Amino acid sequence: MLKKYLLSPGPTPVPEEVMLEMAKPMIHHRTPQFSKIFSNVREKLKPLFGTKEDVLILAGSGTAAMEASIVNTMSPGDKILVVNAGKFGKRWIDIAQSYGVLVESIELAWGRSVTAAQIEEKLISHPEIKGVFVQASETSTTVYHPVKEIAEIVKLRENTIFVVDGITSVGVYETKMDEWGIDILVTGSQKAFMLPPGLAFIALSEKAWKFVETSKNPRFYLDLKKERKAQNNDTTAYTPAVSLVIGLSKVLELMEKEGLKSIYNRHQVCADATREAAKALGFRLLAQDIPSNAATGIIMPEDFDGQKFVKSMRDDSGITFAGGQDHMKGKIVRISHLGYHDFMDTIIAVSAFEMGVKKAGLDIELGAGVAAAEKIIIDHI
């Protein structure tokens, strides 16, 4: 028997009770029964976003919400500032350029976090910038960017909005969209929300909705004005992902039961334990400034084939880690702490990593990583 463990930063494991909820007979989406569920989940999403504004639910991956944030607020020829510090920072650039939006970027080495001072410097030298786009948690580099501090700078500029990809931060970190001054916040279902891929969530501030009124970019399926009108009537502009919305209702019930403070603390402890384990085994972390609590990136030795290792762990041991992306392919291993992941999952992840690298020929001390992780976790079980 080979029991499988999904320890990659998306998709993440789905709780059994959520899968059972989604397995119930299909209901029609234009009914009072579905509208009641839909209205309920939209209201329960607000505390996770830290907002009183509408949280819109789209049928699509997190990238759909990223695209919606650009296509609904910018026009061809507008200029935005993007923090390009990983694969998903680059995605902001690719989406913007597809719609004729000009991009000024801050280029950072993978593993570095941007500073608020770097953002301010760019905004001073380029006052025409209409939007600042950043990841809160850059999944490809396992780095966190200081969104609260950046928001303090951007919110002082009437003609500039602050847009945050929270795909691996909402549900991992306490996020206060309204209080901090985030104008658009997006996330997706397959990360901390413990669901299969297929739902995207997006919320806009009053300031951002004013940008929507002046945007000249064409849109149809991702027209947020149309969705807002429909969703405020407890329905959707187009066919929703019915089963996923029903699953989301159960997820939010579970999150409410655990409590948001406990959820954020659990992610912190699991991340701290994994990082300390990696260091105890003699590895360096990819994140150099502010490591993300969503996942830990571990730098592998130069002569070590990280891709082969990840494949072997998945196929031979049933452990799914994630490798590196783009130029980091084969050079790092990423271990998730996201969503349906508890303290014992962290111990399994660390011990599997230890045994895997030892078997692959690295000279490490078996048990050193597990011991380091246990020292962090023991007071929380």
Helices and strands as residue ranges (DSSP letters): E 5-6, H 16-22, H 32-49, E 55-59, H 62-71, E 79-84, H 87-98, E 102-107, H 116-125, E 129-135, E 137-138, E 143-144, H 147-154, E 161-165, H 177-180, E 184-188, E 199-204, H 206-214, H 224-231, H 242-258, H 260-280, E 284-285, E 295-299, H 306-317, E 319-320, E 322-323, G 326-328, E 332-336, H 343-359, H 368-377, G 378-380
